Every structure is written in structure tokens, then in C-alpha cells.
Amino acid sequence: MGIVQQKGLRMEGGVRVEKGEHVPTFHAFDTVSACLSTREEEDLRFSICPGCKEVEGDKLRRLALDMVKMAEVKRREVDSEEEEGRREEDALSRTKSQVICDLLTAAAGLNSTDPTVQAKVQAAITSLLATLPDMRKGSEKMQAMLQSVERARVAAEVEEKGEEEEDKARTRAAVLEKLLHPDHVNTPFAVQVIEDVRKRVGGKAEQMLAELRRKDDEAMQQSIEEGDASPASYLISTAALETQKIKVIVTHLLDMSAHISIDLTSLPGHALNTLFKTDYLTNTKLACDSALHMLQKYRGAIESRESQEPNSVVRTSTGLASLLSGRVPNGIQSNADVAGVFESTAVFASLPPTSTSPWHVALRGHWSLLETKHKEWVQLEEQADSILASDDADAVKVTQVMQDIVKAGLLSTERMGKLKAKLHSLVALM
């Protein structure tokens, strides 16, 4: 990228900086520009009278009478408008005018020594007591509406910002992957960019690598304490160690992705190893893809109402509960690697959401749907059990819950059998 220098200044990436000031080379390949949005804000100001000089005796009385007369004039104008057929003025506007008149009357005549004025003040206060509750309700409705609009606006801005961040992170990751390729990694530009990325994630990367080395040390110590292990035990312990390490890796990669707005979870293992100068990350992309594929597979089994095992086991509430707890459901063939996928997927889904990883966004989307489906199934089963235990249940209720179970895609063979038997008994009594 060209650098312009003039009178002690230079331009880098479109940014004007003082000579000698460091601008990270990383900005050179960031082609996604920030989009600044502005919105108009309504400025409501209430002016408050700083105070009035005290008026005594006749002056106070005359002032009160004058203000009451002004309120009366205003009231007559409103009445005149109504009499002349001003139908375009709605009830709320008339209520506002009435309140204004009453407030003027009460404020002007409250300290008056004229009994007639006090009678008008009392009438105005009585009127206010009747109309202010409705005015308050109207204000509350308006406030609720404005808050709803504001929430919708904020949600739209967050969604739009999330999409922009996702696109930016994906674009940066694609460029970084090219630069980390063996054919390009030693070029001057690639070296500068990669070093800049390393600086940005330095502390976080060191923490990740330290945790991975600690996992290895713990596994080695455990192996020494247990002595010689069978080949099967060795494979199981190795797979378990890989699962523990991949959970550490993905946790830190998502954190770093959010920190630098680059989707590190999309990089292949060799690129990650090059970036972090390690060999721990070879299988990271494979583990991420396996977790997402597993959720897609079993979500598809639910939505397509698959009836053949082993996939159909996730259509039971217990099977889906096992999946959501990070365990392989009974009926699905398992080994150490499969168990590792289920365990790590549950951990990935529990991590804080970040829009800088499309993979994680997709994974959490599938996970959320499965959680919602499980809650629905549990509620249906509880409803069915309640009907089965009740002596007051009628055929309509039994039929409805059976239809709901089928519609929800839930496999609950034993309950359905009991519900059918109860339905037949109720029909026989009719």
C-alpha cells in the first residue's frame, strides 16, 4: 500500500498520522468500512417560571380575577368551537384544553380572598380530579408505544451491526488465510500483517497455549501414576485429552475473534498453527465442523420426523435431553470420538455469542431451536400425564393432547398407548 509523506505527515490506509506514529499494517487489508448511523432526537424542554413578586391585598385579588377571566375566556373559546361544529378536534384535544383551563384557574385563584374565585378554583380542582387519571393513562400508553418503538429500533441496529461485523470478520479471515498460505507467508506484506495480528492477540494467545500445555502435563502425570495402560484405555484417554484441549482452543479463539474482528474459527488447522506458532490447533476446524454437522443432523431428524433408529432417538424427550447435556443418547452408537463431539458441542453452545464467528452463530441457532423443542416436549408430556391421572378428563382433552404430541414430532410411544386406551374407555362410556 502506498505511503504519502509531506511536511512530517504521512497517509496510511486513508488515515492521516504524524511522522513516526505507528499505524498497524493490519488495516491495509480491512476493506469493510464502518457505517455510522445517526438518528434525530426530539428535545423536549419545560420552562419554569423563576418566581413572581408577592402581590398583596387588592393587587393579588385583581391579578387572580384577571387570570380567572382569562381562563373563562379560554373556556368559552373551547365551548364556542364545539358549538360551531369543530368536529376535527378529537376528544383528547378537548380534554387537554379543559385541563389547561382548570390548571390556570386553580393556580391563579388558589390564594384569592374572593369567595367566588374560590368556588371556581374548587370546581376546577374537581374537574382535574376527574380528567387527570385519563390523561395519565394516555401518557402511559404513549410512553409504552415510544418504548416499544425504541426497543425495535435498537434491535434493528444491533442486528444490522451484527451482520456488518460478521461480514467484516469473514472477509478479514479469508484474506488472513491467504497470507498464511505457505506460498505467501514469507512475503514482506504477509509478515507485517501476521505480526500485527499476533501483537493484537498476544496475551490471549499466550494464555491459550499455557492452558494447552497444562492439559498435556496433567495427562502425562496421570499416565505415569496409572502405569502401563491397554491400547483401548490409551485411545480413550487420548480422545478425552483432545476433547479437553479443543474446548480450551475454541473458547479462546471465539474470544480473540471478537477482540480483533477476524473469524479465527474459519481458519484451517495449518493456518492457525502458523499464526500461533504451535502444532496444537491442527484439528480445530474439523472439531468445529463436526459439532455443527451433528446439530444439523439431529435437527433434521426431528423436523423430518425420522422414525428409524438410531436418528429417531433424539425425537424422545430423554434422547434430546441427553444431547443437550453433552451426552450421547442411548441408542446411538458411541465411542470416545463421538462422545467427544457431543461433549464439546454442549460447551461451544454455552459460550457467549459473538457475531464475528458465523460458525458459532449457526451452531447457537440450532442449539436454541433444540432447547425450545425439548421444553415443548416436556410440557406436552406433563400435560399428558396430568390427563392420564385425572378422573375428570374427557375425550376432547385426550384427543387434543394426542394431536399436539403428533404435531410436535415427539415420539412418546408408551404415553400414546395409554392415551389411546383412555380415549377408548371414555368413548365406550358415551
C-alpha beads as a LAMMPS data file, in Angstrom:
LAMMPS data file: protein, C-alpha beads

430 atoms
429 bonds

1 atom types
1 bond types

-500.0 500.0 xlo xhi
-500.0 500.0 ylo yhi
-500.0 500.0 zlo zhi

Masses

1 110.0

Atoms # bond

1 1 1 0.000 0.000 0.000
2 1 1 1.339 3.382 -0.943
3 1 1 2.555 5.747 1.745
4 1 1 2.367 9.525 1.242
5 1 1 4.813 11.702 3.177
6 1 1 4.732 15.504 3.218
7 1 1 5.883 18.022 5.793
8 1 1 6.327 15.453 8.540
9 1 1 2.991 13.761 7.821
10 1 1 2.096 10.536 6.080
11 1 1 -1.058 8.740 4.945
12 1 1 -1.579 5.065 5.708
13 1 1 -4.803 3.242 4.925
14 1 1 -6.549 6.562 4.421
15 1 1 -5.536 7.711 7.937
16 1 1 -3.522 10.924 8.459
17 1 1 -0.875 10.406 11.149
18 1 1 2.178 12.184 12.500
19 1 1 5.505 11.054 11.157
20 1 1 6.891 8.230 13.274
21 1 1 3.456 7.277 14.679
22 1 1 2.660 3.550 14.265
23 1 1 -0.418 2.566 12.312
24 1 1 -0.873 -1.241 12.283
25 1 1 -0.265 -2.772 8.866
26 1 1 -3.288 -4.920 9.607
27 1 1 -5.534 -2.032 8.457
28 1 1 -4.222 -2.439 4.939
29 1 1 -6.468 -5.388 4.134
30 1 1 -9.511 -4.268 6.100
31 1 1 -11.807 -3.266 3.221
32 1 1 -15.010 -3.125 5.205
33 1 1 -15.781 0.447 6.195
34 1 1 -17.635 1.443 9.328
35 1 1 -21.115 2.706 8.725
36 1 1 -22.155 5.486 11.058
37 1 1 -25.839 5.925 11.566
38 1 1 -27.491 8.988 13.000
39 1 1 -30.985 9.477 14.214
40 1 1 -32.931 12.592 15.026
41 1 1 -33.785 13.167 18.635
42 1 1 -36.677 15.226 19.869
43 1 1 -35.618 17.782 22.506
44 1 1 -38.422 18.461 24.943
45 1 1 -37.945 21.444 27.200
46 1 1 -40.163 22.565 30.013
47 1 1 -39.759 26.225 31.001
48 1 1 -40.315 27.020 34.648
49 1 1 -41.219 30.447 35.893
50 1 1 -38.371 31.597 38.175
51 1 1 -40.815 33.171 40.519
52 1 1 -43.134 36.084 40.836
53 1 1 -43.107 39.032 43.185
54 1 1 -45.515 38.757 46.022
55 1 1 -48.661 40.743 45.439
56 1 1 -50.723 41.744 48.420
57 1 1 -54.300 42.890 49.062
58 1 1 -56.170 44.266 46.109
59 1 1 -53.316 43.628 43.684
60 1 1 -53.462 39.868 44.427
61 1 1 -57.231 39.884 44.158
62 1 1 -57.180 41.792 40.845
63 1 1 -54.455 39.522 39.463
64 1 1 -56.380 36.409 40.435
65 1 1 -59.573 37.766 38.920
66 1 1 -57.772 38.700 35.705
67 1 1 -56.285 35.204 35.357
68 1 1 -59.603 33.554 36.143
69 1 1 -61.185 35.757 33.486
70 1 1 -58.502 34.644 31.048
71 1 1 -59.323 31.017 31.902
72 1 1 -63.021 31.757 31.404
73 1 1 -62.283 33.329 28.025
74 1 1 -60.304 30.275 27.065
75 1 1 -63.116 28.010 28.248
76 1 1 -65.690 29.998 26.237
77 1 1 -63.462 29.767 23.159
78 1 1 -63.357 25.994 23.510
79 1 1 -67.124 25.835 24.032
80 1 1 -67.648 28.149 21.065
81 1 1 -65.500 25.947 18.862
82 1 1 -67.544 22.928 19.887
83 1 1 -70.793 24.767 19.210
84 1 1 -69.587 25.888 15.792
85 1 1 -69.071 22.276 14.805
86 1 1 -65.316 21.946 15.127
87 1 1 -65.582 18.178 14.731
88 1 1 -61.957 17.777 13.686
89 1 1 -60.895 18.392 17.293
90 1 1 -60.892 14.948 18.952
91 1 1 -61.806 14.111 22.500
92 1 1 -58.193 14.043 23.648
93 1 1 -57.548 17.571 22.409
94 1 1 -60.657 18.844 24.178
95 1 1 -59.522 17.118 27.351
96 1 1 -56.142 18.820 27.081
97 1 1 -57.789 22.227 26.664
98 1 1 -60.056 21.549 29.619
99 1 1 -57.100 20.590 31.774
100 1 1 -55.246 23.749 30.772
101 1 1 -58.228 25.879 31.760
102 1 1 -58.626 24.096 35.064
103 1 1 -54.921 24.386 35.860
104 1 1 -54.939 28.107 35.106
105 1 1 -57.995 28.617 37.275
106 1 1 -56.597 26.630 40.203
107 1 1 -53.142 28.206 40.041
108 1 1 -54.439 31.767 39.670
109 1 1 -57.154 31.682 42.275
110 1 1 -55.818 29.372 44.954
111 1 1 -54.728 32.249 47.231
112 1 1 -57.579 34.555 46.325
113 1 1 -59.698 36.145 49.066
114 1 1 -62.739 36.286 46.794
115 1 1 -65.297 33.562 47.669
116 1 1 -66.485 33.499 44.047
117 1 1 -62.970 32.822 42.830
118 1 1 -62.511 30.050 45.390
119 1 1 -65.732 28.426 44.162
120 1 1 -64.276 28.417 40.648
121 1 1 -60.989 27.019 41.970
122 1 1 -62.818 24.163 43.702
123 1 1 -64.772 23.396 40.550
124 1 1 -61.545 23.379 38.539
125 1 1 -59.841 21.023 41.015
126 1 1 -62.861 18.693 40.949
127 1 1 -62.659 18.678 37.166
128 1 1 -58.950 17.933 37.299
129 1 1 -59.503 15.007 39.656
130 1 1 -61.876 13.528 37.096
131 1 1 -59.771 14.107 33.980
132 1 1 -56.175 13.633 35.158
133 1 1 -56.448 9.812 35.571
134 1 1 -57.441 9.534 31.911
135 1 1 -54.646 11.891 30.956
136 1 1 -52.200 9.737 32.919
137 1 1 -53.421 6.605 31.171
138 1 1 -52.967 8.339 27.842
139 1 1 -49.446 9.323 28.820
140 1 1 -48.652 5.770 29.938
141 1 1 -49.898 4.397 26.615
142 1 1 -47.810 6.914 24.719
143 1 1 -44.770 6.053 26.837
144 1 1 -45.277 2.324 26.225
145 1 1 -45.586 2.927 22.496
146 1 1 -42.428 5.050 22.391
147 1 1 -40.508 2.473 24.415
148 1 1 -41.668 -0.258 22.047
149 1 1 -40.530 1.764 19.055
150 1 1 -37.181 2.429 20.730
151 1 1 -36.663 -1.266 21.515
152 1 1 -37.452 -2.155 17.911
153 1 1 -35.021 0.489 16.667
154 1 1 -32.237 -0.726 18.956
155 1 1 -32.867 -4.355 17.984
156 1 1 -32.708 -3.435 14.300
157 1 1 -29.459 -1.551 14.834
158 1 1 -27.951 -4.482 16.773
159 1 1 -28.989 -6.925 14.051
160 1 1 -27.601 -4.697 11.314
161 1 1 -24.387 -4.165 13.251
162 1 1 -24.097 -7.918 13.844
163 1 1 -24.414 -8.609 10.112
164 1 1 -21.785 -5.969 9.327
165 1 1 -19.391 -7.412 11.914
166 1 1 -19.982 -10.927 10.577
167 1 1 -19.178 -9.846 7.008
168 1 1 -16.117 -7.917 8.149
169 1 1 -14.820 -10.826 10.220
170 1 1 -15.366 -13.290 7.366
171 1 1 -13.608 -11.019 4.848
172 1 1 -10.634 -10.459 7.116
173 1 1 -10.327 -14.187 7.825
174 1 1 -10.337 -15.005 4.107
175 1 1 -7.522 -12.513 3.480
176 1 1 -5.559 -13.704 6.500
177 1 1 -5.876 -17.315 5.345
178 1 1 -4.312 -16.354 2.002
179 1 1 -1.465 -14.587 3.745
180 1 1 -0.835 -17.626 5.989
181 1 1 -0.542 -19.927 2.978
182 1 1 2.983 -21.393 2.621
183 1 1 3.401 -19.658 -0.750
184 1 1 2.742 -16.197 0.740
185 1 1 3.582 -16.358 4.433
186 1 1 7.173 -15.124 3.982
187 1 1 6.392 -12.158 1.755
188 1 1 7.109 -8.762 3.366
189 1 1 3.473 -7.692 3.413
190 1 1 2.263 -11.026 4.879
191 1 1 4.953 -10.909 7.552
192 1 1 3.905 -7.425 8.639
193 1 1 0.192 -8.270 8.765
194 1 1 0.677 -11.557 10.615
195 1 1 2.961 -9.945 13.186
196 1 1 0.397 -7.217 13.752
197 1 1 -2.345 -9.803 14.363
198 1 1 -0.064 -11.645 16.773
199 1 1 0.507 -8.429 18.712
200 1 1 -3.214 -7.807 18.953
201 1 1 -3.926 -11.244 20.455
202 1 1 -0.602 -11.688 22.227
203 1 1 -1.784 -12.040 25.806
204 1 1 -4.860 -14.079 24.924
205 1 1 -2.849 -16.428 22.697
206 1 1 -0.247 -16.969 25.405
207 1 1 -2.988 -17.816 27.885
208 1 1 -4.489 -20.345 25.460
209 1 1 -1.167 -22.051 24.801
210 1 1 -0.348 -22.126 28.516
211 1 1 -3.652 -23.892 29.268
212 1 1 -2.987 -26.418 26.496
213 1 1 0.490 -27.194 27.837
214 1 1 -1.012 -27.609 31.300
215 1 1 -3.539 -30.122 29.920
216 1 1 -0.678 -32.105 28.415
217 1 1 1.276 -32.043 31.668
218 1 1 -1.753 -33.221 33.659
219 1 1 -2.372 -36.073 31.213
220 1 1 1.293 -37.094 31.362
221 1 1 1.265 -37.094 35.161
222 1 1 -1.908 -39.188 35.208
223 1 1 -0.379 -41.652 32.760
224 1 1 2.697 -42.050 34.945
225 1 1 0.575 -42.638 38.040
226 1 1 -1.600 -45.252 36.320
227 1 1 1.325 -47.119 34.763
228 1 1 1.049 -49.171 31.608
229 1 1 -2.395 -48.987 30.034
230 1 1 -4.078 -51.219 27.485
231 1 1 -4.323 -49.973 23.888
232 1 1 -8.049 -49.377 24.339
233 1 1 -7.511 -47.338 27.502
234 1 1 -4.788 -45.353 25.788
235 1 1 -7.074 -44.476 22.864
236 1 1 -9.871 -43.459 25.207
237 1 1 -7.604 -41.262 27.314
238 1 1 -6.076 -39.692 24.190
239 1 1 -9.523 -38.866 22.779
240 1 1 -10.605 -37.439 26.125
241 1 1 -7.488 -35.242 26.222
242 1 1 -8.181 -33.968 22.693
243 1 1 -11.738 -33.092 23.732
244 1 1 -10.480 -31.136 26.724
245 1 1 -7.977 -29.261 24.589
246 1 1 -10.433 -28.462 21.785
247 1 1 -12.806 -26.915 24.340
248 1 1 -9.969 -24.671 25.526
249 1 1 -8.970 -23.774 21.971
250 1 1 -12.444 -22.830 20.725
251 1 1 -13.189 -20.845 23.869
252 1 1 -10.099 -18.702 23.307
253 1 1 -10.499 -18.473 19.527
254 1 1 -14.001 -17.044 19.911
255 1 1 -12.728 -14.531 22.445
256 1 1 -9.874 -13.491 20.150
257 1 1 -12.202 -13.358 17.135
258 1 1 -14.406 -10.863 18.947
259 1 1 -11.342 -8.890 20.067
260 1 1 -9.848 -8.372 16.576
261 1 1 -12.977 -8.846 14.409
262 1 1 -11.495 -11.780 12.479
263 1 1 -13.265 -15.127 12.270
264 1 1 -10.438 -17.315 13.534
265 1 1 -12.747 -20.328 13.800
266 1 1 -12.980 -20.432 9.998
267 1 1 -9.218 -20.823 9.522
268 1 1 -7.885 -24.309 8.728
269 1 1 -5.604 -26.013 11.223
270 1 1 -2.344 -25.346 9.355
271 1 1 -3.138 -21.614 9.194
272 1 1 -3.891 -21.464 12.916
273 1 1 -0.697 -23.349 13.732
274 1 1 1.302 -20.889 11.618
275 1 1 -0.394 -17.883 13.176
276 1 1 0.171 -19.021 16.768
277 1 1 3.484 -20.839 16.155
278 1 1 2.263 -24.151 17.560
279 1 1 1.014 -27.563 16.480
280 1 1 -1.901 -27.751 18.919
281 1 1 -4.541 -26.428 16.522
282 1 1 -4.391 -28.936 13.666
283 1 1 -7.837 -30.453 14.279
284 1 1 -9.663 -27.293 15.365
285 1 1 -11.598 -26.716 12.132
286 1 1 -12.555 -30.406 11.981
287 1 1 -13.894 -30.288 15.547
288 1 1 -15.936 -27.149 14.832
289 1 1 -17.391 -28.635 11.646
290 1 1 -18.209 -31.919 13.424
291 1 1 -20.138 -30.109 16.162
292 1 1 -22.191 -28.102 13.674
293 1 1 -22.841 -31.139 11.481
294 1 1 -24.058 -33.141 14.491
295 1 1 -26.637 -30.499 15.399
296 1 1 -27.766 -30.126 11.780
297 1 1 -28.163 -33.889 11.515
298 1 1 -30.343 -34.356 14.565
299 1 1 -32.342 -31.189 13.988
300 1 1 -33.089 -32.583 10.547
301 1 1 -34.146 -35.896 12.086
302 1 1 -36.651 -34.053 14.283
303 1 1 -38.022 -31.816 11.553
304 1 1 -38.336 -34.657 9.046
305 1 1 -39.951 -36.873 11.719
306 1 1 -37.439 -39.628 11.134
307 1 1 -38.791 -42.886 12.520
308 1 1 -35.822 -45.215 12.110
309 1 1 -33.146 -45.676 14.731
310 1 1 -30.589 -44.517 15.596
311 1 1 -31.521 -40.977 14.498
312 1 1 -35.069 -41.269 15.816
313 1 1 -33.843 -41.492 19.421
314 1 1 -33.482 -37.703 19.504
315 1 1 -37.227 -37.429 18.933
316 1 1 -37.808 -38.506 22.512
317 1 1 -37.552 -36.037 25.362
318 1 1 -34.959 -38.177 27.143
319 1 1 -32.845 -38.556 23.999
320 1 1 -32.895 -34.853 23.251
321 1 1 -32.157 -34.083 26.909
322 1 1 -29.033 -36.262 26.686
323 1 1 -27.849 -34.401 23.602
324 1 1 -28.408 -31.021 25.261
325 1 1 -26.473 -32.142 28.333
326 1 1 -23.461 -33.138 26.219
327 1 1 -24.009 -36.907 26.401
328 1 1 -24.605 -39.414 23.615
329 1 1 -28.283 -40.523 23.724
330 1 1 -28.986 -44.184 24.350
331 1 1 -29.432 -45.955 21.030
332 1 1 -26.734 -44.041 19.159
333 1 1 -23.542 -45.997 18.631
334 1 1 -20.790 -44.303 20.547
335 1 1 -17.051 -44.312 21.029
336 1 1 -14.556 -41.901 22.549
337 1 1 -14.538 -39.646 19.472
338 1 1 -18.343 -39.491 19.206
339 1 1 -18.647 -38.803 22.925
340 1 1 -16.109 -36.017 22.489
341 1 1 -18.209 -34.367 19.771
342 1 1 -21.338 -34.358 21.952
343 1 1 -19.429 -33.093 24.994
344 1 1 -17.584 -30.313 23.160
345 1 1 -20.728 -29.201 21.281
346 1 1 -22.533 -28.534 24.552
347 1 1 -19.597 -26.410 25.704
348 1 1 -19.421 -24.494 22.413
349 1 1 -23.137 -23.683 22.618
350 1 1 -22.755 -22.342 26.158
351 1 1 -20.064 -19.840 25.203
352 1 1 -21.001 -16.142 24.906
353 1 1 -22.407 -15.329 21.466
354 1 1 -20.200 -13.447 19.034
355 1 1 -21.191 -12.144 15.627
356 1 1 -17.584 -12.394 14.444
357 1 1 -17.903 -16.176 14.029
358 1 1 -20.628 -17.258 11.560
359 1 1 -19.928 -20.844 12.595
360 1 1 -20.771 -20.084 16.212
361 1 1 -23.852 -18.069 15.223
362 1 1 -25.146 -21.054 13.220
363 1 1 -24.322 -23.537 15.984
364 1 1 -26.114 -21.491 18.631
365 1 1 -29.099 -21.131 16.308
366 1 1 -29.509 -24.915 16.005
367 1 1 -28.902 -25.349 19.733
368 1 1 -31.531 -22.771 20.658
369 1 1 -34.119 -24.462 18.461
370 1 1 -33.408 -27.848 20.051
371 1 1 -33.723 -26.341 23.532
372 1 1 -37.084 -24.820 22.609
373 1 1 -38.258 -28.123 21.155
374 1 1 -37.256 -30.003 24.311
375 1 1 -39.188 -27.576 26.531
376 1 1 -42.246 -28.024 24.322
377 1 1 -41.994 -31.799 24.551
378 1 1 -41.599 -31.797 28.333
379 1 1 -44.705 -29.614 28.674
380 1 1 -46.704 -31.941 26.430
381 1 1 -45.641 -34.991 28.421
382 1 1 -46.577 -33.295 31.677
383 1 1 -49.947 -32.379 30.199
384 1 1 -50.481 -35.952 29.012
385 1 1 -49.534 -37.389 32.414
386 1 1 -51.951 -34.978 34.110
387 1 1 -54.799 -36.089 31.845
388 1 1 -53.984 -39.750 32.395
389 1 1 -54.032 -39.248 36.172
390 1 1 -57.289 -37.273 36.126
391 1 1 -60.718 -38.824 36.536
392 1 1 -62.379 -35.742 35.032
393 1 1 -60.636 -35.823 31.653
394 1 1 -62.955 -36.037 28.692
395 1 1 -62.474 -37.390 25.182
396 1 1 -61.883 -33.923 23.760
397 1 1 -58.916 -33.233 26.039
398 1 1 -57.399 -36.651 25.399
399 1 1 -57.770 -36.255 21.647
400 1 1 -56.273 -32.756 21.726
401 1 1 -53.135 -33.746 23.628
402 1 1 -52.635 -36.726 21.296
403 1 1 -52.859 -34.428 18.293
404 1 1 -50.424 -31.970 19.910
405 1 1 -47.895 -34.726 20.533
406 1 1 -48.038 -35.859 16.913
407 1 1 -47.858 -32.272 15.626
408 1 1 -44.794 -31.538 17.778
409 1 1 -42.904 -34.505 16.317
410 1 1 -42.494 -36.114 19.723
411 1 1 -42.045 -39.879 19.970
412 1 1 -43.690 -40.988 23.195
413 1 1 -44.905 -44.478 22.386
414 1 1 -45.821 -45.564 25.898
415 1 1 -47.804 -42.409 26.665
416 1 1 -49.590 -42.521 23.342
417 1 1 -50.623 -46.084 24.069
418 1 1 -52.056 -45.105 27.434
419 1 1 -53.844 -42.103 25.925
420 1 1 -55.429 -44.280 23.247
421 1 1 -56.604 -46.743 25.866
422 1 1 -58.098 -43.920 27.948
423 1 1 -59.808 -42.475 24.877
424 1 1 -61.374 -45.831 24.021
425 1 1 -62.667 -46.210 27.574
426 1 1 -64.190 -42.727 27.528
427 1 1 -65.856 -43.341 24.167
428 1 1 -67.279 -46.627 25.415
429 1 1 -68.982 -44.801 28.305
430 1 1 -70.754 -42.366 25.975

Bonds

1 1 1 2
2 1 2 3
3 1 3 4
4 1 4 5
5 1 5 6
6 1 6 7
7 1 7 8
8 1 8 9
9 1 9 10
10 1 10 11
11 1 11 12
12 1 12 13
13 1 13 14
14 1 14 15
15 1 15 16
16 1 16 17
17 1 17 18
18 1 18 19
19 1 19 20
20 1 20 21
21 1 21 22
22 1 22 23
23 1 23 24
24 1 24 25
25 1 25 26
26 1 26 27
27 1 27 28
28 1 28 29
29 1 29 30
30 1 30 31
31 1 31 32
32 1 32 33
33 1 33 34
34 1 34 35
35 1 35 36
36 1 36 37
37 1 37 38
38 1 38 39
39 1 39 40
40 1 40 41
41 1 41 42
42 1 42 43
43 1 43 44
44 1 44 45
45 1 45 46
46 1 46 47
47 1 47 48
48 1 48 49
49 1 49 50
50 1 50 51
51 1 51 52
52 1 52 53
53 1 53 54
54 1 54 55
55 1 55 56
56 1 56 57
57 1 57 58
58 1 58 59
59 1 59 60
60 1 60 61
61 1 61 62
62 1 62 63
63 1 63 64
64 1 64 65
65 1 65 66
66 1 66 67
67 1 67 68
68 1 68 69
69 1 69 70
70 1 70 71
71 1 71 72
72 1 72 73
73 1 73 74
74 1 74 75
75 1 75 76
76 1 76 77
77 1 77 78
78 1 78 79
79 1 79 80
80 1 80 81
81 1 81 82
82 1 82 83
83 1 83 84
84 1 84 85
85 1 85 86
86 1 86 87
87 1 87 88
88 1 88 89
89 1 89 90
90 1 90 91
91 1 91 92
92 1 92 93
93 1 93 94
94 1 94 95
95 1 95 96
96 1 96 97
97 1 97 98
98 1 98 99
99 1 99 100
100 1 100 101
101 1 101 102
102 1 102 103
103 1 103 104
104 1 104 105
105 1 105 106
106 1 106 107
107 1 107 108
108 1 108 109
109 1 109 110
110 1 110 111
111 1 111 112
112 1 112 113
113 1 113 114
114 1 114 115
115 1 115 116
116 1 116 117
117 1 117 118
118 1 118 119
119 1 119 120
120 1 120 121
121 1 121 122
122 1 122 123
123 1 123 124
124 1 124 125
125 1 125 126
126 1 126 127
127 1 127 128
128 1 128 129
129 1 129 130
130 1 130 131
131 1 131 132
132 1 132 133
133 1 133 134
134 1 134 135
135 1 135 136
136 1 136 137
137 1 137 138
138 1 138 139
139 1 139 140
140 1 140 141
141 1 141 142
142 1 142 143
143 1 143 144
144 1 144 145
145 1 145 146
146 1 146 147
147 1 147 148
148 1 148 149
149 1 149 150
150 1 150 151
151 1 151 152
152 1 152 153
153 1 153 154
154 1 154 155
155 1 155 156
156 1 156 157
157 1 157 158
158 1 158 159
159 1 159 160
160 1 160 161
161 1 161 162
162 1 162 163
163 1 163 164
164 1 164 165
165 1 165 166
166 1 166 167
167 1 167 168
168 1 168 169
169 1 169 170
170 1 170 171
171 1 171 172
172 1 172 173
173 1 173 174
174 1 174 175
175 1 175 176
176 1 176 177
177 1 177 178
178 1 178 179
179 1 179 180
180 1 180 181
181 1 181 182
182 1 182 183
183 1 183 184
184 1 184 185
185 1 185 186
186 1 186 187
187 1 187 188
188 1 188 189
189 1 189 190
190 1 190 191
191 1 191 192
192 1 192 193
193 1 193 194
194 1 194 195
195 1 195 196
196 1 196 197
197 1 197 198
198 1 198 199
199 1 199 200
200 1 200 201
201 1 201 202
202 1 202 203
203 1 203 204
204 1 204 205
205 1 205 206
206 1 206 207
207 1 207 208
208 1 208 209
209 1 209 210
210 1 210 211
211 1 211 212
212 1 212 213
213 1 213 214
214 1 214 215
215 1 215 216
216 1 216 217
217 1 217 218
218 1 218 219
219 1 219 220
220 1 220 221
221 1 221 222
222 1 222 223
223 1 223 224
224 1 224 225
225 1 225 226
226 1 226 227
227 1 227 228
228 1 228 229
229 1 229 230
230 1 230 231
231 1 231 232
232 1 232 233
233 1 233 234
234 1 234 235
235 1 235 236
236 1 236 237
237 1 237 238
238 1 238 239
239 1 239 240
240 1 240 241
241 1 241 242
242 1 242 243
243 1 243 244
244 1 244 245
245 1 245 246
246 1 246 247
247 1 247 248
248 1 248 249
249 1 249 250
250 1 250 251
251 1 251 252
252 1 252 253
253 1 253 254
254 1 254 255
255 1 255 256
256 1 256 257
257 1 257 258
258 1 258 259
259 1 259 260
260 1 260 261
261 1 261 262
262 1 262 263
263 1 263 264
264 1 264 265
265 1 265 266
266 1 266 267
267 1 267 268
268 1 268 269
269 1 269 270
270 1 270 271
271 1 271 272
272 1 272 273
273 1 273 274
274 1 274 275
275 1 275 276
276 1 276 277
277 1 277 278
278 1 278 279
279 1 279 280
280 1 280 281
281 1 281 282
282 1 282 283
283 1 283 284
284 1 284 285
285 1 285 286
286 1 286 287
287 1 287 288
288 1 288 289
289 1 289 290
290 1 290 291
291 1 291 292
292 1 292 293
293 1 293 294
294 1 294 295
295 1 295 296
296 1 296 297
297 1 297 298
298 1 298 299
299 1 299 300
300 1 300 301
301 1 301 302
302 1 302 303
303 1 303 304
304 1 304 305
305 1 305 306
306 1 306 307
307 1 307 308
308 1 308 309
309 1 309 310
310 1 310 311
311 1 311 312
312 1 312 313
313 1 313 314
314 1 314 315
315 1 315 316
316 1 316 317
317 1 317 318
318 1 318 319
319 1 319 320
320 1 320 321
321 1 321 322
322 1 322 323
323 1 323 324
324 1 324 325
325 1 325 326
326 1 326 327
327 1 327 328
328 1 328 329
329 1 329 330
330 1 330 331
331 1 331 332
332 1 332 333
333 1 333 334
334 1 334 335
335 1 335 336
336 1 336 337
337 1 337 338
338 1 338 339
339 1 339 340
340 1 340 341
341 1 341 342
342 1 342 343
343 1 343 344
344 1 344 345
345 1 345 346
346 1 346 347
347 1 347 348
348 1 348 349
349 1 349 350
350 1 350 351
351 1 351 352
352 1 352 353
353 1 353 354
354 1 354 355
355 1 355 356
356 1 356 357
357 1 357 358
358 1 358 359
359 1 359 360
360 1 360 361
361 1 361 362
362 1 362 363
363 1 363 364
364 1 364 365
365 1 365 366
366 1 366 367
367 1 367 368
368 1 368 369
369 1 369 370
370 1 370 371
371 1 371 372
372 1 372 373
373 1 373 374
374 1 374 375
375 1 375 376
376 1 376 377
377 1 377 378
378 1 378 379
379 1 379 380
380 1 380 381
381 1 381 382
382 1 382 383
383 1 383 384
384 1 384 385
385 1 385 386
386 1 386 387
387 1 387 388
388 1 388 389
389 1 389 390
390 1 390 391
391 1 391 392
392 1 392 393
393 1 393 394
394 1 394 395
395 1 395 396
396 1 396 397
397 1 397 398
398 1 398 399
399 1 399 400
400 1 400 401
401 1 401 402
402 1 402 403
403 1 403 404
404 1 404 405
405 1 405 406
406 1 406 407
407 1 407 408
408 1 408 409
409 1 409 410
410 1 410 411
411 1 411 412
412 1 412 413
413 1 413 414
414 1 414 415
415 1 415 416
416 1 416 417
417 1 417 418
418 1 418 419
419 1 419 420
420 1 420 421
421 1 421 422
422 1 422 423
423 1 423 424
424 1 424 425
425 1 425 426
426 1 426 427
427 1 427 428
428 1 428 429
429 1 429 430
